[in-house]
Amino acid sequence: MKNLSILILVILTISFVACKQTTAPQNTNSNKNEELIQISHEQFKSEKMEIGIAEMHNFEDIVSCNGFIMATPNGIARLSTPFPGIVKSIHFTPGDFVKKSQILCKITSNELITLQQEFAETAALQESIAANYKRSKTLYKENIGSEKELLIAESTYKANKAKYESLALKLQLLHFNIDKIKEGYFYSSFSMLAPINGYITSSNLVLGEFTDQQKSFVELINPNELQMHIAVFEKDIYQLKIGQKVLFKSLSKPDEIFTAQINSIGKGIDPETKSIICRAKIEEKAQKTLYNGSFIEAEIITHQKDAKAIPTESILKSGPDHYVFVLAKSDEKNYYLRKEKIRIGSESKGFSELLDSQKLDKVLIHGVYKLSTY
């Protein structure tokens, strides 16, 4: 009985060894990515799939910011009267374009008449004072007049001349002919002239209303002098340089993209917003369509490069990895796609930069989401 048990054990051992030697070895290193995905021509067409290639694309590093449109100091003007008076006539309506030196309104003023009277009297007195001063100099040279008389005449002459010149300048600023005023021809009103070319953006003038020197009654904006004021956060300042291109849009024209160029970078950081104000010159063709004070959204292009890229929608993300589907082969009925791992860099305007050097000639660029389960 014991011998029979030993015999059975030997037979079982031999059978186990024989089976182990005849079993085919399995390939544990099979790569799942080498498996081909079969897509019929009909499915390819119905799912609107498309094969493309990696092409050169321009990538831009940008800094996003907000700001507003504002006229330069020479592009905006607010007028107030040099003399209090009554509005006699108005020669514009808000929204009008006016040229420099064009008459905007006329104002009558009692102070204006008093000024002209004082000037005429000072001018007349100046002639006699000048004659007396000349006579005193002559007498002093001939040792007939005293030095004291000469000094008094000279002092009177210079004081009156200073007053005369001061009054004359005030009247000339009003564009009056002072020679006529000397002769007694006075102006009953004065004209306010446009100091710049521009559009009338606001006005609070009313015929017959009293206006004084403390009241600004009209504002002009020159559209050719509009510029951008943009606030850039402190963390992005190091990327800015004079001359960089800026793309922006305003709320008044949200569907249009305008361009500008940075021409000034501020030196002070706002302690509350932690941002710095930069200015950019707006392209000429855009200036006439924008408005002073408009809010804008902008992107500053800080760096550009050209690189091989494919549409971002053609890339399948799985955890930290990225994949594309490459056309391996095709026949009369099917396409065969291979899932291939790639490395990407920058992303811009729907494209992703390829960091790998591999050549992707035939990539599925549309319809990838249909294969996301593979």
DOGUGU-58413 format. One record per residue (C-alpha): x negated, y negated, z; residue in one letter; residue number from 0. Coordinates in nm, 4 decimals. Example, Ala and Ser with C-alpha at 12.3 -4.5 7.8 and 13.67 -1.06 7.14 Angstrom:
// residues 2
PT       c1       c2       c3 aa   i
PT  -1.2300   0.4500   0.7800  A   0
PT  -1.3670   0.1060   0.7140  S   1
END
This chain:
// residues 374
PT       c1       c2       c3 aa   i
PT   0.0000   0.0000   0.0000  M   0
PT  -0.2840  -0.2271   0.0865  K   1
PT  -0.4544  -0.1544  -0.2444  N   2
PT  -0.1320  -0.2373  -0.4285  L   3
PT  -0.1150  -0.5826  -0.2645  S   4
PT  -0.4723  -0.6564  -0.3601  I   5
PT  -0.4027  -0.5546  -0.7188  L   6
PT  -0.0987  -0.7867  -0.7430  I   7
PT  -0.3027  -1.0782  -0.6028  L   8
PT  -0.5784  -1.0252  -0.8614  V   9
PT  -0.3256  -1.0130  -1.1463  I  10
PT  -0.1627  -1.3399  -1.0323  L  11
PT  -0.5004  -1.5128  -1.0049  T  12
PT  -0.6016  -1.4112  -1.3550  I  13
PT  -0.2650  -1.5295  -1.4952  S  14
PT  -0.2990  -1.8725  -1.3267  F  15
PT  -0.6498  -1.9250  -1.4673  V  16
PT  -0.5421  -1.8229  -1.8170  A  17
PT  -0.2475  -2.0606  -1.8117  C  18
PT  -0.4667  -2.3494  -1.6961  K  19
PT  -0.7179  -2.2896  -1.9744  Q  20
PT  -0.4543  -2.2781  -2.2490  T  21
PT  -0.2642  -2.5960  -2.1399  T  22
PT  -0.3307  -2.8927  -2.3759  A  23
PT  -0.4970  -3.1974  -2.2022  P  24
PT  -0.2841  -3.5145  -2.1743  Q  25
PT  -0.4145  -3.8598  -2.2831  N  26
PT  -0.3782  -4.0748  -1.9756  T  27
PT  -0.5297  -4.3773  -2.1476  N  28
PT  -0.2548  -4.4287  -2.4051  S  29
PT  -0.1944  -4.8020  -2.4655  N  30
PT   0.1690  -4.8925  -2.4701  K  31
PT   0.0921  -5.2087  -2.6706  N  32
PT  -0.0196  -4.9880  -2.9627  E  33
PT   0.3343  -4.8583  -3.0037  E  34
PT   0.5116  -5.0073  -3.3050  L  35
PT   0.8571  -5.1579  -3.2857  I  36
PT   1.0773  -5.0673  -3.5789  Q  37
PT   1.3150  -5.3362  -3.7126  I  38
PT   1.5346  -5.2688  -4.0137  S  39
PT   1.5502  -5.5242  -4.2951  H  40
PT   1.9196  -5.5757  -4.2257  E  41
PT   1.8612  -5.6445  -3.8558  Q  42
PT   1.5689  -5.8731  -3.9370  F  43
PT   1.7899  -6.0810  -4.1632  K  44
PT   2.0986  -6.0857  -3.9385  S  45
PT   1.8958  -6.1955  -3.6354  E  46
PT   1.7401  -6.4737  -3.8479  K  47
PT   1.3897  -6.3537  -3.7733  M  48
PT   1.0937  -6.5087  -3.9517  E  49
PT   0.7272  -6.4218  -4.0011  I  50
PT   0.4674  -6.7001  -3.9948  G  51
PT   0.0999  -6.7680  -3.9349  I  52
PT  -0.1085  -6.9662  -3.6875  A  53
PT  -0.1747  -7.3145  -3.8261  E  54
PT  -0.3604  -7.6281  -3.7236  M  55
PT  -0.1584  -7.8577  -3.5006  H  56
PT  -0.2323  -8.1910  -3.3345  N  57
PT  -0.2215  -8.1783  -2.9542  F  58
PT  -0.1915  -8.4905  -2.7433  E  59
PT  -0.2628  -8.5471  -2.3751  D  60
PT  -0.0118  -8.8026  -2.2532  I  61
PT   0.0639  -9.0113  -1.9448  V  62
PT   0.4358  -9.0732  -1.8953  S  63
PT   0.5420  -9.4051  -1.7458  C  64
PT   0.8197  -9.6640  -1.7336  N  65
PT   0.8224 -10.0382  -1.7774  G  66
PT   0.9965 -10.3275  -1.9468  F  67
PT   0.9627 -10.5725  -2.2339  I  68
PT   0.8447 -10.9218  -2.1447  M  69
PT   0.7339 -11.2225  -2.3470  A  70
PT   0.3778 -11.3478  -2.3103  T  71
PT   0.3296 -11.6813  -2.1282  P  72
PT   0.3168 -11.8532  -2.4676  N  73
PT   0.6259 -11.6721  -2.5908  G  74
PT   0.8833 -11.8009  -2.3427  I  75
PT   0.9966 -12.1568  -2.2652  A  76
PT   1.2429 -12.3057  -2.0171  R  77
PT   1.3323 -12.6719  -2.0538  L  78
PT   1.4401 -12.9326  -1.8025  S  79
PT   1.4843 -13.3052  -1.8547  T  80
PT   1.2017 -13.5461  -1.7615  P  81
PT   1.4682 -13.8012  -1.6575  F  82
PT   1.8083 -13.7454  -1.4988  P  83
PT   2.0917 -13.8374  -1.7329  G  84
PT   2.4106 -13.7481  -1.9177  I  85
PT   2.4217 -13.4901  -2.1996  V  86
PT   2.5092 -13.6882  -2.5132  K  87
PT   2.4940 -13.4166  -2.7820  S  88
PT   2.4021 -13.0472  -2.8209  I  89
PT   2.2467 -12.9188  -3.1438  H  90
PT   2.2440 -12.5399  -3.0904  F  91
PT   2.4414 -12.2432  -2.9656  T  92
PT   2.3010 -11.9474  -2.7669  P  93
PT   2.1554 -11.6882  -3.0013  G  94
PT   2.0371 -11.9432  -3.2577  D  95
PT   1.6834 -11.9308  -3.3904  F  96
PT   1.5125 -12.2701  -3.3664  V  97
PT   1.1787 -12.3937  -3.4898  K  98
PT   0.9193 -12.5777  -3.2883  K  99
PT   0.9978 -12.9544  -3.2552  S 100
PT   1.3608 -12.9030  -3.3598  Q 101
PT   1.6064 -13.1241  -3.1667  I 102
PT   1.8005 -12.9219  -2.9088  L 103
PT   2.0012 -13.1962  -2.7394  C 104
PT   2.0107 -13.5688  -2.6628  K 105
PT   2.0407 -13.7237  -2.3187  I 106
PT   2.1251 -14.0798  -2.2135  T 107
PT   1.9631 -14.2178  -1.8989  S 108
PT   1.9635 -14.5425  -1.7036  N 109
PT   1.6128 -14.4596  -1.5836  E 110
PT   1.5044 -14.4412  -1.9457  L 111
PT   1.6239 -14.7970  -2.0110  I 112
PT   1.4534 -14.9185  -1.6943  T 113
PT   1.1300 -14.7504  -1.8031  L 114
PT   1.1380 -14.9211  -2.1424  Q 115
PT   1.2067 -15.2572  -1.9809  Q 116
PT   0.9155 -15.2139  -1.7421  E 117
PT   0.6873 -15.1161  -2.0271  F 118
PT   0.7901 -15.4155  -2.2405  A 119
PT   0.7275 -15.6531  -1.9499  E 120
PT   0.3925 -15.4908  -1.8693  T 121
PT   0.2896 -15.5091  -2.2366  A 122
PT   0.3766 -15.8781  -2.2546  A 123
PT   0.1953 -15.9518  -1.9304  L 124
PT  -0.1065 -15.7549  -2.0471  Q 125
PT  -0.1680 -16.0000  -2.3310  E 126
PT  -0.1888 -16.3015  -2.0987  S 127
PT  -0.3937 -16.1142  -1.8376  I 128
PT  -0.6379 -15.9991  -2.1055  A 129
PT  -0.6719 -16.3565  -2.2345  A 130
PT  -0.7356 -16.4879  -1.8817  N 131
PT  -0.9969 -16.2176  -1.8188  Y 132
PT  -1.1744 -16.3050  -2.1434  K 133
PT  -1.1732 -16.6746  -2.0531  R 134
PT  -1.3114 -16.6019  -1.7030  S 135
PT  -1.6008 -16.4008  -1.8506  K 136
PT  -1.6859 -16.6840  -2.0876  T 137
PT  -1.6810 -16.9481  -1.8107  L 138
PT  -1.8959 -16.7307  -1.5861  Y 139
PT  -2.1554 -16.6845  -1.8594  K 140
PT  -2.1670 -17.0637  -1.9059  E 141
PT  -2.2062 -17.1098  -1.5284  N 142
PT  -1.8777 -17.2971  -1.5137  I 143
PT  -1.6572 -17.0355  -1.3426  G 144
PT  -1.7351 -16.8561  -1.0195  S 145
PT  -1.8058 -16.4875  -0.9780  E 146
PT  -1.5069 -16.4534  -0.7454  K 147
PT  -1.2679 -16.5803  -1.0119  E 148
PT  -1.4174 -16.3360  -1.2609  L 149
PT  -1.3756 -16.0411  -1.0248  L 150
PT  -1.0121 -16.1322  -0.9533  I 151
PT  -0.9379 -16.1633  -1.3266  A 152
PT  -1.1134 -15.8344  -1.4012  E 153
PT  -0.9293 -15.6509  -1.1245  S 154
PT  -0.5914 -15.7851  -1.2379  T 155
PT  -0.6683 -15.6910  -1.5965  Y 156
PT  -0.7698 -15.3317  -1.5154  K 157
PT  -0.4750 -15.2728  -1.2809  A 158
PT  -0.2218 -15.3955  -1.5354  N 159
PT  -0.3923 -15.2022  -1.8155  K 160
PT  -0.3675 -14.8820  -1.6119  A 161
PT   0.0023 -14.9427  -1.5598  K 162
PT   0.0481 -15.0205  -1.9295  Y 163
PT  -0.1265 -14.6995  -2.0406  E 164
PT   0.0715 -14.4899  -1.7929  S 165
PT   0.4071 -14.6241  -1.9130  L 166
PT   0.3019 -14.5909  -2.2756  A 167
PT   0.2145 -14.2203  -2.2273  L 168
PT   0.5529 -14.1503  -2.0677  K 169
PT   0.7325 -14.3059  -2.3632  L 170
PT   0.5123 -14.1312  -2.6190  Q 171
PT   0.5942 -13.7955  -2.4582  L 172
PT   0.9547 -13.8740  -2.5487  L 173
PT   0.8403 -13.9402  -2.9066  H 174
PT   0.9319 -14.3102  -2.8883  F 175
PT   0.7733 -14.5820  -3.1007  N 176
PT   0.6136 -14.8050  -2.8360  I 177
PT   0.5530 -15.0872  -3.0848  D 178
PT   0.9286 -15.1243  -3.1284  K 179
PT   0.9808 -15.1212  -2.7515  I 180
PT   0.7243 -15.4025  -2.7180  K 181
PT   0.9427 -15.6062  -2.9500  E 182
PT   1.2516 -15.5414  -2.7361  G 183
PT   1.4135 -15.2583  -2.9358  Y 184
PT   1.5141 -15.0040  -2.6713  F 185
PT   1.6288 -14.6430  -2.7136  Y 186
PT   1.9629 -14.5544  -2.5526  S 187
PT   1.8881 -14.1788  -2.5386  S 188
PT   1.6010 -13.9339  -2.5802  F 189
PT   1.5818 -13.5993  -2.7581  S 190
PT   1.4744 -13.2681  -2.6093  M 191
PT   1.2673 -13.0752  -2.8650  L 192
PT   1.1981 -12.7029  -2.8901  A 193
PT   0.8399 -12.6407  -2.7671  P 194
PT   0.8093 -12.3073  -2.9542  I 195
PT   0.9700 -12.1069  -3.2326  N 196
PT   1.2251 -11.8697  -3.0874  G 197
PT   1.5782 -11.7649  -3.0104  Y 198
PT   1.7992 -11.9439  -2.7574  I 199
PT   1.8596 -11.6759  -2.4950  T 200
PT   2.0444 -11.8847  -2.2369  S 201
PT   2.1916 -12.2320  -2.1965  S 202
PT   2.3969 -12.4128  -1.9353  N 203
PT   2.4420 -12.7493  -2.1093  L 204
PT   2.7865 -12.9141  -2.1223  V 205
PT   2.8669 -13.2372  -2.3039  L 206
PT   2.9044 -13.5278  -2.0640  G 207
PT   2.7551 -13.3351  -1.7741  E 208
PT   2.4875 -13.4879  -1.5555  F 209
PT   2.1562 -13.3038  -1.5608  T 210
PT   1.8484 -13.3667  -1.3502  D 211
PT   1.4823 -13.2696  -1.3380  Q 212
PT   1.5414 -12.9753  -1.1046  Q 213
PT   1.7714 -12.7978  -1.3496  K 214
PT   1.6470 -12.5696  -1.6276  S 215
PT   1.9100 -12.5949  -1.8986  F 216
PT   1.7810 -12.3786  -2.1851  V 217
PT   1.5524 -12.0771  -2.2405  E 218
PT   1.3766 -11.9759  -2.5629  L 219
PT   1.2070 -11.6466  -2.6457  I 220
PT   0.9662 -11.5966  -2.9358  N 221
PT   1.0132 -11.2329  -3.0519  P 222
PT   0.6643 -11.2330  -3.2031  N 223
PT   0.5216 -11.2749  -2.8543  E 224
PT   0.6911 -10.9772  -2.6877  L 225
PT   0.4711 -10.7271  -2.5057  Q 226
PT   0.5108 -10.4224  -2.2816  M 227
PT   0.4585 -10.4185  -1.9070  H 228
PT   0.4178 -10.0568  -1.7961  I 229
PT   0.3588  -9.9166  -1.4485  A 230
PT   0.1027  -9.6332  -1.4372  V 231
PT   0.0560  -9.4261  -1.1220  F 232
PT  -0.2792  -9.4423  -0.9449  E 233
PT  -0.3585  -9.0761  -1.0155  K 234
PT  -0.3480  -9.1428  -1.3928  D 235
PT  -0.5455  -9.4680  -1.4083  I 236
PT  -0.8776  -9.2957  -1.4798  Y 237
PT  -0.7386  -9.1717  -1.8142  Q 238
PT  -0.6571  -9.5197  -1.9464  L 239
PT  -0.8639  -9.7175  -2.1957  K 240
PT  -0.8116 -10.0375  -2.3913  I 241
PT  -0.6819  -9.9613  -2.7402  G 242
PT  -0.4937  -9.6395  -2.6579  Q 243
PT  -0.1713  -9.5798  -2.8481  K 244
PT   0.1622  -9.5986  -2.6678  V 245
PT   0.4898  -9.4467  -2.7871  L 246
PT   0.8043  -9.5866  -2.6280  F 247
PT   1.1792  -9.6282  -2.6584  K 248
PT   1.4217  -9.8737  -2.5011  S 249
PT   1.7720  -9.8217  -2.3677  L 250
PT   1.9015 -10.0657  -2.6302  S 251
PT   1.7684  -9.8379  -2.9099  K 252
PT   1.7353  -9.4874  -2.7583  P 253
PT   1.7046  -9.3115  -3.0950  D 254
PT   1.4085  -9.5152  -3.2204  E 255
PT   1.0449  -9.4566  -3.1261  I 256
PT   0.8217  -9.7669  -3.1301  F 257
PT   0.4468  -9.7954  -3.0999  T 258
PT   0.2187 -10.0294  -2.9098  A 259
PT  -0.1465 -10.0542  -2.8104  Q 260
PT  -0.2860 -10.1101  -2.4620  I 261
PT  -0.4649 -10.4461  -2.4439  N 262
PT  -0.4817 -10.5024  -2.0684  S 263
PT  -0.5281 -10.2763  -1.7637  I 264
PT  -0.4525 -10.4291  -1.4269  G 265
PT  -0.6963 -10.4317  -1.1377  K 266
PT  -0.4532 -10.4286  -0.8465  G 267
PT  -0.2466 -10.1356  -0.7188  I 268
PT   0.0993 -10.2009  -0.5788  D 269
PT   0.0918 -10.0673  -0.2190  P 270
PT   0.4570  -9.9573  -0.2357  E 271
PT   0.4797  -9.7899  -0.5772  T 272
PT   0.1113  -9.6846  -0.5920  K 273
PT   0.1049  -9.7960  -0.9533  S 274
PT  -0.0846 -10.0480  -1.1620  I 275
PT   0.0623 -10.2795  -1.4279  I 276
PT  -0.0772 -10.2440  -1.7802  C 277
PT   0.0168 -10.4468  -2.0850  R 278
PT   0.0443 -10.3324  -2.4444  A 279
PT   0.0838 -10.5224  -2.7693  K 280
PT   0.3940 -10.4124  -2.9608  I 281
PT   0.3797 -10.3416  -3.3327  E 282
PT   0.4974 -10.6424  -3.5334  E 283
PT   0.7893 -10.4708  -3.7099  K 284
PT   0.9359 -10.3607  -3.3742  A 285
PT   0.9207 -10.6978  -3.2001  Q 286
PT   1.2216 -10.8436  -3.3805  K 287
PT   1.4462 -10.5535  -3.2794  T 288
PT   1.3639 -10.5546  -2.9065  L 289
PT   1.4908 -10.7721  -2.6249  Y 290
PT   1.3108 -10.9537  -2.3478  N 291
PT   1.3652 -10.7726  -2.0184  G 292
PT   1.4623 -10.4353  -2.1743  S 293
PT   1.3767 -10.1233  -1.9711  F 294
PT   1.1533  -9.8764  -2.1566  I 295
PT   1.0260  -9.5194  -2.1259  E 296
PT   0.6728  -9.4763  -2.2581  A 297
PT   0.4023  -9.2183  -2.3238  E 298
PT   0.0373  -9.3225  -2.3393  I 299
PT  -0.1698  -9.0972  -2.5653  I 300
PT  -0.4977  -9.0531  -2.3787  T 301
PT  -0.6555  -8.7755  -2.5885  H 302
PT  -0.5931  -8.5940  -2.9176  Q 303
PT  -0.7298  -8.2755  -3.0714  K 304
PT  -0.6539  -8.0374  -3.3596  D 305
PT  -0.6290  -7.6651  -3.2809  A 306
PT  -0.4809  -7.3406  -3.4109  K 307
PT  -0.1278  -7.3025  -3.2784  A 308
PT   0.1986  -7.1156  -3.3123  I 309
PT   0.5539  -7.2166  -3.2135  P 310
PT   0.6085  -7.1833  -2.8392  T 311
PT   0.9330  -6.9943  -2.9031  E 312
PT   0.7317  -6.7151  -3.0676  S 313
PT   0.5526  -6.6374  -2.7406  I 314
PT   0.6890  -6.3879  -2.4894  L 315
PT   0.5840  -6.4457  -2.1298  K 316
PT   0.5527  -6.1525  -1.8910  S 317
PT   0.4253  -6.2534  -1.5487  G 318
PT   0.0964  -6.4388  -1.5965  P 319
PT   0.0461  -6.2893  -1.9446  D 320
PT   0.1602  -6.4025  -2.2885  H 321
PT   0.2401  -6.1878  -2.5904  Y 322
PT   0.3344  -6.2187  -2.9564  V 323
PT   0.4735  -5.9685  -3.2041  F 324
PT   0.2454  -5.9115  -3.5050  V 325
PT   0.3626  -5.7505  -3.8261  L 326
PT   0.1590  -5.4284  -3.8513  A 327
PT   0.3210  -5.2904  -4.1686  K 328
PT   0.6467  -5.2667  -4.3585  S 329
PT   0.8226  -5.0401  -4.6037  D 330
PT   1.1367  -5.0507  -4.8124  E 331
PT   1.3653  -5.0187  -4.5114  K 332
PT   1.1818  -5.1386  -4.2005  N 333
PT   0.9342  -5.3789  -4.0481  Y 334
PT   0.6923  -5.2458  -3.7862  Y 335
PT   0.5789  -5.4913  -3.5188  L 336
PT   0.2975  -5.4591  -3.2679  R 337
PT   0.3042  -5.6371  -2.9309  K 338
PT  -0.0254  -5.8218  -2.8840  E 339
PT  -0.1584  -6.0126  -2.5842  K 340
PT  -0.2867  -6.3691  -2.6373  I 341
PT  -0.4228  -6.6613  -2.4354  R 342
PT  -0.2717  -7.0086  -2.4752  I 343
PT  -0.3884  -7.3586  -2.3877  G 344
PT  -0.2131  -7.6918  -2.4380  S 345
PT   0.1532  -7.7242  -2.5301  E 346
PT   0.2917  -8.0124  -2.7341  S 347
PT   0.6107  -8.0757  -2.9308  K 348
PT   0.7145  -7.7108  -2.9447  G 349
PT   0.3700  -7.5651  -3.0260  F 350
PT   0.1188  -7.3759  -2.8104  S 351
PT  -0.2572  -7.3770  -2.8616  E 352
PT  -0.4261  -7.0418  -2.9209  L 353
PT  -0.7418  -6.9971  -2.7132  L 354
PT  -0.8295  -6.6558  -2.8496  D 355
PT  -1.0387  -6.6275  -3.1617  S 356
PT  -0.8313  -6.3473  -3.3094  Q 357
PT  -0.6750  -6.4113  -3.6481  K 358
PT  -0.2959  -6.4073  -3.6328  L 359
PT  -0.1844  -6.3925  -3.9944  D 360
PT   0.1631  -6.2484  -3.9615  K 361
PT   0.3417  -6.3399  -3.6403  V 362
PT   0.7116  -6.3243  -3.5608  L 363
PT   0.7856  -6.6940  -3.5044  I 364
PT   1.1670  -6.6833  -3.4840  H 365
PT   1.3929  -6.4298  -3.3141  G 366
PT   1.1410  -6.3162  -3.0519  V 367
PT   1.3999  -6.3336  -2.7745  Y 368
PT   1.5790  -6.0423  -2.9434  K 369
PT   1.2735  -5.8240  -2.8757  L 370
PT   1.2122  -5.9336  -2.5164  S 371
PT   1.3097  -5.5905  -2.3815  T 372
PT   1.0280  -5.4097  -2.5642  Y 373
END
